[in-house]
Amino acid sequence: MIFDKKFTTKGDTHGTGLGLDMSKNIIEQKLGGKLTANNYQDGAVFNIKIPIAN
């Protein structure tokens, strides 16, 4: 849900909702990694896993 295009909590006048969608696409499609998010206390924890190049 938060990784969907145009998802924002800032309302119509602030933000475009493209940042997390673009980040996920770059990490997963270009780098072959994984981007996930989990609720944690009063915020969120983002995990980025990127394979090590040999």
C-alpha positions in Angstrom: 0.0 0.0 0.0 2.6 2.6 1.0 4.7 1.5 -2.1 1.8 2.2 -4.5 2.2 5.1 -6.9 0.5 8.3 -5.7 0.1 7.1 -2.1 0.6 10.0 0.3 -0.5 11.0 3.8 0.2 14.7 3.1 -3.0 15.6 1.3 -3.5 17.3 -2.0 -1.2 20.3 -1.6 2.0 18.5 -0.4 3.9 15.5 -1.8 3.4 13.5 -4.9 3.4 10.0 -3.5 6.1 8.8 -5.9 9.2 8.6 -3.6 8.6 5.1 -2.1 7.4 3.7 -5.4 10.5 4.9 -7.2 12.8 3.7 -4.4 11.2 0.2 -4.5 11.5 0.0 -8.3 15.2 1.0 -8.3 16.1 -1.4 -5.5 14.2 -4.3 -6.8 14.4 -3.9 -10.6 17.8 -2.2 -11.1 19.7 -3.7 -8.2 18.0 -7.1 -7.7 17.3 -6.3 -4.1 14.3 -6.1 -1.8 12.6 -3.1 0.0 10.2 -3.8 2.8 8.5 -1.8 5.6 7.2 -2.7 9.0 5.3 -0.8 11.7 7.5 -0.1 14.7 6.3 1.8 17.8 5.2 5.3 16.5 6.8 5.0 13.0 8.2 2.5 10.5 11.3 0.5 9.9 12.5 0.1 6.3 14.7 -2.8 5.3 16.8 -2.8 2.2 18.5 -5.9 1.0 20.9 -5.7 -1.9 23.0 -8.7 -3.2 26.7 -8.4 -2.9 28.5 -8.3 -6.3 31.3 -10.8 -6.8 
